Amino acid sequence: MAVLKFDDVPYEVVREGLKRKIVHLDNLMMVLIDFSDGPWEEPEPPHSHPHEQTAYVAEGEVIFYCEGEPDQHLKAGDMYYVPSGKMHTVKLLTKNVRLIDSFNPIREDFLK
């Protein structure tokens, strides 16, 4: 199916305060991520993965950290990217944050 209607697909609860919805093809994945447990005192632990990643901040504000780059205060409408293998993370500055991430290749670890 080429369409994912928001109300037709339930959220996957990753943890308290973090849920997501996923759509993907063989080599491209888009993930809607909703946080509801901000603001945070500390960022999440940094991580890396072999996937290329782009992200759009659809709601809220974050600080984006990426290895070798200056920290960035981002708000709704801002975007960022993460090259393969780079350590990165975010810190929520607002109660609610919505990110829309795209990955290539797909994150098999996100699929059940």
N, C-alpha and C positions, 0 to 999 in steps of 0.2 A: 504494500500500500504506500503510495507516495505522499500521504497526508497523515499527520498526527494531530488530532483535535485535542486540545488541552483537557477538556472535561471527560474525554473518553479513556484517558490513560491515567491510572492511579500513580501517585508518587511512590517512589521507593524511599523508605526511611533508612538513611545510612546510619544516623545516630540521633539522639535528642538534639533538636535545633538545626538539623541538616537533612534535607530531603531533595530528591532529584527525579527528573524525567529524561529519558534517553531516546534518541532516534539515530539510526545509522544505516549506512550502506556497507559494502565490503571493505572499503578503505577510508571512509570518512565518518566521524561520529560527532553529533552535537548533543550537549548535555546542559539542561536547564537545572541550575543549582539554586535552591532557596535556603538561606541561613536565617534563623530567627532567634539566635542566642547571643547577639552582640549587645553592646560593644565589648571587645576583648581587651584585657590588660596586656596580653602577650600574643604574638602571632602563633599560628599553628606550626608544628615542627616542619622545617624545610624538607622537600622531597624532590626527586628527579625521576624521569621516565624516558624511555627511548622515543616517545611520541612527540611530534611537533604539536604545539598548542597555541590557539588564539583564544582570547576571551573578551567579552563585551560586558561592561558593568551596566546592567539594566535598571538597577535600583540600589540606593544606599551609597556608602563610601567605605573605601578600604585603603590600607597601605599595601602596596605590592612590592615584594622583595624578590630580586632575581640576582643570582650570582654574577658578580662583576659589574653590576649596574647600580646607580644611585636609587635609594628608596623613592617610591612615587606615591603621592596621595592622589587617589583616583575617585571620581564621582560618577554618577549616572551619565552615560553617554561616552565615557572614556573606554579605551580598548588597550589591550596589551598582548604581547606574544612571548612564547618561551621556546627557544630552540631545543632540539633533542639533547637530553643529558644534562641540562642546566638545573642547578638547585634553585627552588623558588617556593614562595608561600605568600599568604595574605594575612592581614590583621584587620578584623572588622572594626569600623569606627562608629557604625550605627547599628541599632537593634536588628533591622532587617536589611539583608543584602541579597540581590539576585544577580547571579553571574550566568552568562551563556558561553560555555566553552565548546570549542571544536578541536578534535584530535585527528591526526593522521599519523600512522594507521589507527584503527579503532582500538580502544582500551578494552581488550578481552577481559581484563580483571573487573570491569564494571558490569559485565554481562553475567547473568545467572546460568 
